[in-house]
């Protein structure tokens, strides 16, 4: 490991204590390393603008930072146990290549400042990806809602067959859900799109840093003004990002439950593409919907990450080393959540309905609600109509068809009035 910037003369660093302090920093910082390099370049530009670096010194630093990023991408440079973390690795590399000029990169910064801006940039990237995925999922659902709007299927409440429904209604529900998820991702992105670079450890520094320049150079929408709030937002913004992700993975979990049930032999109303199933290691007769089941499990990782950060935030104001643990939480939460969502559009586009099973599952009792509502429209008090329909549920379907039931479902959003145009307009507004 390179010399520690904060090491005091005459104090020996205990290897076990240092290993505990470092935790998984080196491994986790591989995820944020390129963002840290990007922010370091912007910081160097800011230093040059206020006269703390010459133009030649800036040019040398930017050239070496660019080369370090290329070496990291290619594998020529490995962030490993030689370094305390990603930030010290950057400074060590610059010092090795540029001598005293490389040591200047840390002027006006703290390690906390570095990880805060790197993870902030990373979160922006992940939320933009989440928004794009939710929009793509909604697009598939909207297209299938339009194509299959009249395909009858059972509608379930309490896991019991309840009323006649349609594939159009099922798809429209998921379309609207993921439109909302895309909006929430975008709103969260707007919330966190502020630059903490230059706030140091939460109290600023006695240097007139050009924070307006670094805000523009890093592509942030605004500057996070208060250094103290920059610290208060660490963890808070990560939590907000995970909540936006969790909104989508929660919908994914419920959708995956539907698909798990629909794909079972007992329901048998959908066929999954073969690549989304695996063979049993002991039962030659079956294929397992493993992909769907692991999609369903992904929300647990997001929820766990959210809980971990929430528990970390039982802190007074100011910087505390506890906040180091937010890196692992967002890495694991977004890693699992986005990976699951990335597989969903193609799955939804390729699953097939088994129409004969859908129609075969619609029994007479599922028309009882239609009978009760029709009697109420004829002037019979609904309570009385309800009781009469319940008593004759076994014959409620006589002379009726799924198509007729769906055509009569005229309330806004129901089968005969899906309002897909309104959903499509909201979806187009996401662009």
One Martini backbone bead per residue (centre of mass of N, CA, C, O) as a GRO file, in nm:
protein
  431
    1UNK     BB    1   0.098   0.034   0.020
    2UNK     BB    2   0.072   0.348   0.017
    3UNK     BB    3   0.109   0.628   0.150
    4UNK     BB    4  -0.054   0.802   0.396
    5UNK     BB    5  -0.172   1.114   0.417
    6UNK     BB    6  -0.270   1.087   0.739
    7UNK     BB    7  -0.008   1.003   0.850
    8UNK     BB    8   0.171   0.999   1.146
    9UNK     BB    9   0.440   1.058   1.309
   10UNK     BB   10   0.521   0.763   1.496
   11UNK     BB   11   0.272   0.603   1.367
   12UNK     BB   12   0.161   0.289   1.357
   13UNK     BB   13   0.012   0.084   1.128
   14UNK     BB   14  -0.241  -0.131   1.163
   15UNK     BB   15  -0.335  -0.377   0.958
   16UNK     BB   16  -0.611  -0.457   1.075
   17UNK     BB   17  -0.727  -0.175   1.102
   18UNK     BB   18  -0.690  -0.089   0.806
   19UNK     BB   19  -0.866  -0.312   0.684
   20UNK     BB   20  -1.122  -0.218   0.827
   21UNK     BB   21  -1.130   0.072   0.714
   22UNK     BB   22  -1.129  -0.006   0.408
   23UNK     BB   23  -1.251  -0.263   0.334
   24UNK     BB   24  -1.404  -0.244   0.002
   25UNK     BB   25  -1.292   0.004  -0.149
   26UNK     BB   26  -1.125  -0.102  -0.387
   27UNK     BB   27  -1.352  -0.266  -0.517
   28UNK     BB   28  -1.572  -0.043  -0.532
   29UNK     BB   29  -1.396   0.181  -0.682
   30UNK     BB   30  -1.412   0.051  -0.960
   31UNK     BB   31  -1.700   0.165  -1.019
   32UNK     BB   32  -1.597   0.491  -0.959
   33UNK     BB   33  -1.324   0.567  -1.100
   34UNK     BB   34  -1.401   0.728  -1.359
   35UNK     BB   35  -1.551   0.950  -1.201
   36UNK     BB   36  -1.304   1.043  -1.039
   37UNK     BB   37  -1.135   1.128  -1.279
   38UNK     BB   38  -1.331   1.335  -1.395
   39UNK     BB   39  -1.337   1.514  -1.137
   40UNK     BB   40  -1.030   1.568  -1.127
   41UNK     BB   41  -1.020   1.729  -1.388
   42UNK     BB   42  -1.214   1.955  -1.302
   43UNK     BB   43  -1.049   2.042  -1.056
   44UNK     BB   44  -0.796   2.125  -1.212
   45UNK     BB   45  -0.930   2.346  -1.374
   46UNK     BB   46  -1.009   2.517  -1.128
   47UNK     BB   47  -0.720   2.567  -1.026
   48UNK     BB   48  -0.624   2.717  -1.281
   49UNK     BB   49  -0.841   2.953  -1.269
   50UNK     BB   50  -0.699   3.045  -0.968
   51UNK     BB   51  -0.366   2.990  -0.991
   52UNK     BB   52  -0.267   2.683  -0.884
   53UNK     BB   53  -0.220   2.636  -1.190
   54UNK     BB   54  -0.080   2.583  -1.472
   55UNK     BB   55  -0.122   2.513  -1.793
   56UNK     BB   56   0.090   2.286  -1.800
   57UNK     BB   57  -0.005   2.134  -1.551
   58UNK     BB   58  -0.285   2.074  -1.655
   59UNK     BB   59  -0.206   1.920  -1.909
   60UNK     BB   60  -0.060   1.693  -1.758
   61UNK     BB   61  -0.295   1.594  -1.586
   62UNK     BB   62  -0.498   1.536  -1.814
   63UNK     BB   63  -0.324   1.332  -1.964
   64UNK     BB   64  -0.297   1.129  -1.723
   65UNK     BB   65  -0.597   1.085  -1.672
   66UNK     BB   66  -0.663   0.973  -1.949
   67UNK     BB   67  -0.463   0.735  -1.935
   68UNK     BB   68  -0.579   0.604  -1.683
   69UNK     BB   69  -0.856   0.540  -1.802
   70UNK     BB   70  -0.748   0.360  -2.031
   71UNK     BB   71  -0.597   0.156  -1.849
   72UNK     BB   72  -0.844   0.065  -1.691
   73UNK     BB   73  -1.015  -0.040  -1.928
   74UNK     BB   74  -0.780  -0.244  -2.034
   75UNK     BB   75  -0.599  -0.344  -1.761
   76UNK     BB   76  -0.321  -0.198  -1.710
   77UNK     BB   77  -0.486  -0.091  -1.465
   78UNK     BB   78  -0.507  -0.185  -1.115
   79UNK     BB   79  -0.729  -0.185  -0.854
   80UNK     BB   80  -0.564  -0.248  -0.548
   81UNK     BB   81  -0.392  -0.322  -0.246
   82UNK     BB   82  -0.185  -0.086  -0.290
   83UNK     BB   83  -0.445   0.072  -0.216
   84UNK     BB   84  -0.676   0.232  -0.027
   85UNK     BB   85  -0.804   0.378  -0.284
   86UNK     BB   86  -0.898   0.551  -0.558
   87UNK     BB   87  -0.781   0.828  -0.480
   88UNK     BB   88  -0.490   0.738  -0.407
   89UNK     BB   89  -0.433   0.620  -0.688
   90UNK     BB   90  -0.439   0.880  -0.846
   91UNK     BB   91  -0.217   1.030  -0.690
   92UNK     BB   92   0.006   0.818  -0.731
   93UNK     BB   93   0.015   0.827  -1.037
   94UNK     BB   94   0.072   1.131  -1.070
   95UNK     BB   95   0.333   1.132  -0.903
   96UNK     BB   96   0.489   0.927  -1.071
   97UNK     BB   97   0.466   1.104  -1.345
   98UNK     BB   98   0.485   1.432  -1.208
   99UNK     BB   99   0.529   1.460  -0.920
  100UNK     BB  100   0.452   1.748  -0.764
  101UNK     BB  101   0.206   1.796  -0.947
  102UNK     BB  102   0.044   1.546  -0.855
  103UNK     BB  103   0.006   1.653  -0.553
  104UNK     BB  104  -0.200   1.895  -0.631
  105UNK     BB  105  -0.485   1.748  -0.673
  106UNK     BB  106  -0.569   1.776  -0.350
  107UNK     BB  107  -0.636   2.060  -0.352
  108UNK     BB  108  -0.924   2.136  -0.175
  109UNK     BB  109  -0.961   1.838  -0.066
  110UNK     BB  110  -1.135   1.534   0.004
  111UNK     BB  111  -1.216   1.214   0.018
  112UNK     BB  112  -1.515   1.274   0.052
  113UNK     BB  113  -1.547   1.455  -0.191
  114UNK     BB  114  -1.470   1.238  -0.398
  115UNK     BB  115  -1.692   1.023  -0.339
  116UNK     BB  116  -1.936   1.206  -0.366
  117UNK     BB  117  -1.903   1.283  -0.668
  118UNK     BB  118  -1.875   0.999  -0.789
  119UNK     BB  119  -2.151   0.884  -0.684
  120UNK     BB  120  -2.325   1.102  -0.810
  121UNK     BB  121  -2.259   1.040  -1.103
  122UNK     BB  122  -2.345   0.741  -1.088
  123UNK     BB  123  -2.642   0.788  -1.011
  124UNK     BB  124  -2.721   0.941  -1.260
  125UNK     BB  125  -2.666   0.710  -1.457
  126UNK     BB  126  -2.863   0.502  -1.327
  127UNK     BB  127  -3.126   0.672  -1.346
  128UNK     BB  128  -3.124   0.700  -1.653
  129UNK     BB  129  -3.143   0.395  -1.702
  130UNK     BB  130  -3.403   0.346  -1.549
  131UNK     BB  131  -3.579   0.531  -1.720
  132UNK     BB  132  -3.532   0.382  -1.989
  133UNK     BB  133  -3.641   0.106  -1.901
  134UNK     BB  134  -3.926   0.192  -1.818
  135UNK     BB  135  -3.998   0.298  -2.096
  136UNK     BB  136  -3.959   0.029  -2.250
  137UNK     BB  137  -4.163  -0.138  -2.094
  138UNK     BB  138  -4.408   0.042  -2.156
  139UNK     BB  139  -4.399   0.009  -2.461
  140UNK     BB  140  -4.461  -0.292  -2.471
  141UNK     BB  141  -4.729  -0.282  -2.314
  142UNK     BB  142  -4.879  -0.092  -2.507
  143UNK     BB  143  -4.863  -0.266  -2.761
  144UNK     BB  144  -5.011  -0.516  -2.635
  145UNK     BB  145  -5.269  -0.376  -2.552
  146UNK     BB  146  -5.355  -0.311  -2.841
  147UNK     BB  147  -5.335  -0.603  -2.970
  148UNK     BB  148  -5.493  -0.741  -2.685
  149UNK     BB  149  -5.764  -0.597  -2.591
  150UNK     BB  150  -5.980  -0.857  -2.663
  151UNK     BB  151  -5.846  -1.066  -2.481
  152UNK     BB  152  -5.952  -1.299  -2.285
  153UNK     BB  153  -5.942  -1.310  -1.916
  154UNK     BB  154  -5.887  -1.365  -1.606
  155UNK     BB  155  -5.988  -1.214  -1.303
  156UNK     BB  156  -5.815  -1.144  -0.996
  157UNK     BB  157  -5.894  -1.208  -0.651
  158UNK     BB  158  -5.735  -1.357  -0.401
  159UNK     BB  159  -5.657  -1.582  -0.622
  160UNK     BB  160  -5.942  -1.556  -0.754
  161UNK     BB  161  -6.182  -1.596  -0.958
  162UNK     BB  162  -6.394  -1.314  -1.065
  163UNK     BB  163  -6.361  -1.187  -1.363
  164UNK     BB  164  -6.374  -1.052  -1.659
  165UNK     BB  165  -6.097  -1.003  -1.867
  166UNK     BB  166  -5.793  -0.861  -2.018
  167UNK     BB  167  -5.500  -0.821  -2.173
  168UNK     BB  168  -5.526  -0.518  -2.203
  169UNK     BB  169  -5.553  -0.457  -1.901
  170UNK     BB  170  -5.293  -0.586  -1.805
  171UNK     BB  171  -5.097  -0.417  -1.976
  172UNK     BB  172  -5.192  -0.132  -1.888
  173UNK     BB  173  -5.102  -0.154  -1.597
  174UNK     BB  174  -4.794  -0.176  -1.660
  175UNK     BB  175  -4.763   0.077  -1.823
  176UNK     BB  176  -4.839   0.279  -1.598
  177UNK     BB  177  -4.633   0.190  -1.391
  178UNK     BB  178  -4.369   0.251  -1.571
  179UNK     BB  179  -4.424   0.542  -1.615
  180UNK     BB  180  -4.402   0.621  -1.318
  181UNK     BB  181  -4.114   0.513  -1.283
  182UNK     BB  182  -3.985   0.709  -1.485
  183UNK     BB  183  -4.067   0.967  -1.343
  184UNK     BB  184  -3.929   0.908  -1.074
  185UNK     BB  185  -3.644   0.889  -1.184
  186UNK     BB  186  -3.637   1.179  -1.298
  187UNK     BB  187  -3.697   1.329  -1.033
  188UNK     BB  188  -3.449   1.216  -0.882
  189UNK     BB  189  -3.238   1.321  -1.072
  190UNK     BB  190  -3.307   1.621  -1.021
  191UNK     BB  191  -3.242   1.620  -0.718
  192UNK     BB  192  -2.923   1.509  -0.750
  193UNK     BB  193  -2.835   1.743  -0.969
  194UNK     BB  194  -2.565   1.819  -0.776
  195UNK     BB  195  -2.265   1.986  -0.683
  196UNK     BB  196  -2.009   1.883  -0.436
  197UNK     BB  197  -1.769   2.004  -0.549
  198UNK     BB  198  -1.583   2.187  -0.297
  199UNK     BB  199  -1.678   2.093   0.015
  200UNK     BB  200  -1.521   1.874   0.123
  201UNK     BB  201  -1.589   1.798   0.473
  202UNK     BB  202  -1.830   2.046   0.511
  203UNK     BB  203  -1.656   2.362   0.518
  204UNK     BB  204  -1.472   2.408   0.321
  205UNK     BB  205  -1.224   2.643   0.190
  206UNK     BB  206  -0.935   2.874   0.172
  207UNK     BB  207  -1.055   2.881  -0.136
  208UNK     BB  208  -1.162   3.016  -0.453
  209UNK     BB  209  -1.343   2.814  -0.586
  210UNK     BB  210  -1.465   2.703  -0.911
  211UNK     BB  211  -1.776   2.578  -0.897
  212UNK     BB  212  -1.912   2.664  -1.158
  213UNK     BB  213  -1.724   2.514  -1.346
  214UNK     BB  214  -1.754   2.222  -1.235
  215UNK     BB  215  -2.053   2.203  -1.283
  216UNK     BB  216  -2.036   2.223  -1.593
  217UNK     BB  217  -1.812   2.007  -1.653
  218UNK     BB  218  -2.000   1.767  -1.509
  219UNK     BB  219  -2.320   1.818  -1.576
  220UNK     BB  220  -2.464   1.986  -1.379
  221UNK     BB  221  -2.748   2.174  -1.297
  222UNK     BB  222  -2.616   2.236  -1.010
  223UNK     BB  223  -2.523   2.371  -0.710
  224UNK     BB  224  -2.416   2.269  -0.401
  225UNK     BB  225  -2.386   2.500  -0.171
  226UNK     BB  226  -2.381   2.353   0.101
  227UNK     BB  227  -2.150   2.177   0.275
  228UNK     BB  228  -2.339   2.060   0.489
  229UNK     BB  229  -2.550   1.946   0.290
  230UNK     BB  230  -2.366   1.755   0.144
  231UNK     BB  231  -2.358   1.568   0.394
  232UNK     BB  232  -2.666   1.532   0.439
  233UNK     BB  233  -2.709   1.400   0.144
  234UNK     BB  234  -2.552   1.168   0.234
  235UNK     BB  235  -2.781   0.903   0.179
  236UNK     BB  236  -3.034   1.053   0.101
  237UNK     BB  237  -2.986   1.024  -0.208
  238UNK     BB  238  -2.945   0.720  -0.211
  239UNK     BB  239  -3.225   0.656  -0.102
  240UNK     BB  240  -3.385   0.788  -0.333
  241UNK     BB  241  -3.271   0.608  -0.557
  242UNK     BB  242  -3.368   0.336  -0.435
  243UNK     BB  243  -3.668   0.412  -0.437
  244UNK     BB  244  -3.691   0.433  -0.742
  245UNK     BB  245  -3.602   0.147  -0.797
  246UNK     BB  246  -3.814   0.008  -0.609
  247UNK     BB  247  -4.061   0.084  -0.775
  248UNK     BB  248  -3.981  -0.107  -1.012
  249UNK     BB  249  -3.918  -0.379  -0.854
  250UNK     BB  250  -4.198  -0.405  -0.734
  251UNK     BB  251  -4.340  -0.438  -1.003
  252UNK     BB  252  -4.172  -0.676  -1.094
  253UNK     BB  253  -4.253  -0.873  -0.870
  254UNK     BB  254  -4.560  -0.882  -0.946
  255UNK     BB  255  -4.523  -0.966  -1.236
  256UNK     BB  256  -4.364  -1.227  -1.177
  257UNK     BB  257  -4.591  -1.363  -1.026
  258UNK     BB  258  -4.783  -1.384  -1.259
  259UNK     BB  259  -4.594  -1.550  -1.442
  260UNK     BB  260  -4.561  -1.788  -1.253
  261UNK     BB  261  -4.856  -1.868  -1.250
  262UNK     BB  262  -4.919  -1.874  -1.561
  263UNK     BB  263  -4.681  -2.103  -1.609
  264UNK     BB  264  -4.824  -2.303  -1.471
  265UNK     BB  265  -5.001  -2.593  -1.491
  266UNK     BB  266  -5.259  -2.483  -1.349
  267UNK     BB  267  -5.282  -2.250  -1.556
  268UNK     BB  268  -5.141  -2.235  -1.855
  269UNK     BB  269  -5.149  -1.922  -2.011
  270UNK     BB  270  -4.836  -1.940  -2.072
  271UNK     BB  271  -4.543  -1.900  -2.283
  272UNK     BB  272  -4.210  -1.943  -2.255
  273UNK     BB  273  -3.920  -1.888  -2.350
  274UNK     BB  274  -3.660  -2.105  -2.330
  275UNK     BB  275  -3.435  -1.896  -2.222
  276UNK     BB  276  -3.622  -1.851  -1.942
  277UNK     BB  277  -3.534  -2.147  -1.887
  278UNK     BB  278  -3.467  -2.442  -1.688
  279UNK     BB  279  -3.336  -2.729  -1.595
  280UNK     BB  280  -3.351  -2.988  -1.406
  281UNK     BB  281  -3.119  -3.172  -1.197
  282UNK     BB  282  -3.355  -3.423  -1.135
  283UNK     BB  283  -3.606  -3.342  -1.338
  284UNK     BB  284  -3.665  -3.427  -1.667
  285UNK     BB  285  -3.981  -3.308  -1.700
  286UNK     BB  286  -3.867  -3.004  -1.648
  287UNK     BB  287  -3.919  -2.649  -1.642
  288UNK     BB  288  -3.774  -2.349  -1.515
  289UNK     BB  289  -3.851  -2.008  -1.400
  290UNK     BB  290  -3.575  -1.860  -1.306
  291UNK     BB  291  -3.580  -1.572  -1.411
  292UNK     BB  292  -3.839  -1.485  -1.270
  293UNK     BB  293  -3.748  -1.553  -0.981
  294UNK     BB  294  -3.501  -1.354  -0.984
  295UNK     BB  295  -3.664  -1.105  -1.036
  296UNK     BB  296  -3.829  -1.128  -0.777
  297UNK     BB  297  -3.565  -1.110  -0.588
  298UNK     BB  298  -3.440  -0.822  -0.649
  299UNK     BB  299  -3.592  -0.645  -0.439
  300UNK     BB  300  -3.439  -0.739  -0.188
  301UNK     BB  301  -3.174  -0.586  -0.253
  302UNK     BB  302  -3.296  -0.305  -0.251
  303UNK     BB  303  -3.420  -0.313   0.033
  304UNK     BB  304  -3.152  -0.369   0.180
  305UNK     BB  305  -3.006  -0.111   0.092
  306UNK     BB  306  -3.207   0.086   0.212
  307UNK     BB  307  -3.180  -0.011   0.505
  308UNK     BB  308  -2.881   0.036   0.543
  309UNK     BB  309  -2.889   0.344   0.500
  310UNK     BB  310  -3.101   0.419   0.708
  311UNK     BB  311  -2.922   0.318   0.950
  312UNK     BB  312  -2.676   0.514   0.896
  313UNK     BB  313  -2.858   0.795   0.946
  314UNK     BB  314  -2.796   0.791   1.271
  315UNK     BB  315  -2.677   1.106   1.257
  316UNK     BB  316  -2.513   1.366   1.281
  317UNK     BB  317  -2.380   1.618   1.166
  318UNK     BB  318  -2.159   1.556   0.929
  319UNK     BB  319  -1.883   1.370   0.902
  320UNK     BB  320  -1.874   1.003   0.868
  321UNK     BB  321  -1.748   0.685   0.827
  322UNK     BB  322  -2.013   0.530   0.796
  323UNK     BB  323  -2.070   0.638   0.494
  324UNK     BB  324  -1.902   0.429   0.340
  325UNK     BB  325  -2.144   0.208   0.324
  326UNK     BB  326  -2.304   0.330   0.078
  327UNK     BB  327  -2.155   0.202  -0.158
  328UNK     BB  328  -2.240  -0.096  -0.132
  329UNK     BB  329  -2.545  -0.054  -0.146
  330UNK     BB  330  -2.569   0.072  -0.433
  331UNK     BB  331  -2.421  -0.145  -0.585
  332UNK     BB  332  -2.610  -0.386  -0.515
  333UNK     BB  333  -2.886  -0.268  -0.579
  334UNK     BB  334  -2.833  -0.181  -0.878
  335UNK     BB  335  -2.713  -0.442  -0.982
  336UNK     BB  336  -2.974  -0.615  -0.944
  337UNK     BB  337  -3.206  -0.436  -1.050
  338UNK     BB  338  -3.108  -0.366  -1.342
  339UNK     BB  339  -3.059  -0.655  -1.442
  340UNK     BB  340  -3.358  -0.735  -1.433
  341UNK     BB  341  -3.483  -0.505  -1.609
  342UNK     BB  342  -3.320  -0.566  -1.874
  343UNK     BB  343  -3.490  -0.845  -1.931
  344UNK     BB  344  -3.796  -0.758  -1.962
  345UNK     BB  345  -3.872  -0.659  -2.249
  346UNK     BB  346  -3.818  -0.927  -2.404
  347UNK     BB  347  -4.007  -1.101  -2.242
  348UNK     BB  348  -4.273  -0.945  -2.299
  349UNK     BB  349  -4.250  -0.965  -2.616
  350UNK     BB  350  -4.237  -1.311  -2.614
  351UNK     BB  351  -4.475  -1.388  -2.481
  352UNK     BB  352  -4.743  -1.638  -2.470
  353UNK     BB  353  -5.066  -1.699  -2.520
  354UNK     BB  354  -5.326  -1.933  -2.409
  355UNK     BB  355  -5.633  -1.904  -2.514
  356UNK     BB  356  -5.776  -2.168  -2.426
  357UNK     BB  357  -5.708  -2.130  -2.121
  358UNK     BB  358  -5.838  -1.860  -2.076
  359UNK     BB  359  -6.128  -1.941  -2.158
  360UNK     BB  360  -6.150  -2.200  -1.971
  361UNK     BB  361  -6.135  -2.012  -1.695
  362UNK     BB  362  -6.421  -1.910  -1.767
  363UNK     BB  363  -6.690  -1.883  -1.563
  364UNK     BB  364  -7.009  -1.819  -1.465
  365UNK     BB  365  -6.946  -1.650  -1.201
  366UNK     BB  366  -6.790  -1.411  -1.363
  367UNK     BB  367  -7.090  -1.271  -1.434
  368UNK     BB  368  -7.225  -1.164  -1.169
  369UNK     BB  369  -7.149  -0.865  -1.181
  370UNK     BB  370  -7.305  -0.801  -1.435
  371UNK     BB  371  -7.583  -0.872  -1.324
  372UNK     BB  372  -7.588  -0.667  -1.092
  373UNK     BB  373  -7.545  -0.407  -1.258
  374UNK     BB  374  -7.786  -0.436  -1.447
  375UNK     BB  375  -7.998  -0.425  -1.220
  376UNK     BB  376  -7.919  -0.144  -1.119
  377UNK     BB  377  -7.982   0.002  -1.391
  378UNK     BB  378  -8.295  -0.095  -1.360
  379UNK     BB  379  -8.341  -0.004  -1.024
  380UNK     BB  380  -8.201  -0.192  -0.840
  381UNK     BB  381  -8.070  -0.227  -0.560
  382UNK     BB  382  -7.757  -0.335  -0.517
  383UNK     BB  383  -7.793  -0.526  -0.278
  384UNK     BB  384  -8.015  -0.691  -0.414
  385UNK     BB  385  -7.862  -0.761  -0.674
  386UNK     BB  386  -7.633  -0.909  -0.537
  387UNK     BB  387  -7.792  -1.138  -0.404
  388UNK     BB  388  -7.917  -1.251  -0.661
  389UNK     BB  389  -7.649  -1.308  -0.810
  390UNK     BB  390  -7.529  -1.499  -0.597
  391UNK     BB  391  -7.763  -1.719  -0.614
  392UNK     BB  392  -7.702  -1.731  -0.957
  393UNK     BB  393  -7.400  -1.787  -1.044
  394UNK     BB  394  -7.415  -2.064  -1.202
  395UNK     BB  395  -7.607  -1.893  -1.435
  396UNK     BB  396  -7.476  -1.614  -1.530
  397UNK     BB  397  -7.352  -1.721  -1.823
  398UNK     BB  398  -7.609  -1.736  -1.967
  399UNK     BB  399  -7.576  -1.603  -2.287
  400UNK     BB  400  -7.273  -1.541  -2.256
  401UNK     BB  401  -6.965  -1.350  -2.311
  402UNK     BB  402  -6.662  -1.220  -2.294
  403UNK     BB  403  -6.708  -0.997  -2.505
  404UNK     BB  404  -6.964  -0.879  -2.374
  405UNK     BB  405  -6.840  -0.804  -2.103
  406UNK     BB  406  -6.620  -0.613  -2.216
  407UNK     BB  407  -6.809  -0.416  -2.377
  408UNK     BB  408  -6.957  -0.323  -2.096
  409UNK     BB  409  -6.678  -0.204  -1.987
  410UNK     BB  410  -6.699   0.158  -1.959
  411UNK     BB  411  -6.511   0.248  -1.771
  412UNK     BB  412  -6.246   0.420  -1.718
  413UNK     BB  413  -5.996   0.175  -1.818
  414UNK     BB  414  -6.156  -0.032  -1.917
  415UNK     BB  415  -6.199  -0.254  -2.169
  416UNK     BB  416  -6.387  -0.039  -2.348
  417UNK     BB  417  -6.181   0.204  -2.204
  418UNK     BB  418  -5.847   0.216  -2.188
  419UNK     BB  419  -5.687   0.482  -2.257
  420UNK     BB  420  -5.418   0.463  -2.436
  421UNK     BB  421  -5.377   0.755  -2.526
  422UNK     BB  422  -5.305   0.868  -2.247
  423UNK     BB  423  -5.060   0.684  -2.201
  424UNK     BB  424  -4.905   0.765  -2.457
  425UNK     BB  425  -4.873   1.062  -2.383
  426UNK     BB  426  -4.706   1.012  -2.126
  427UNK     BB  427  -4.481   0.853  -2.264
  428UNK     BB  428  -4.392   1.082  -2.462
  429UNK     BB  429  -4.313   1.277  -2.216
  430UNK     BB  430  -4.035   1.120  -2.147
  431UNK     BB  431  -3.838   1.229  -2.382
   0.00000   0.00000   0.00000
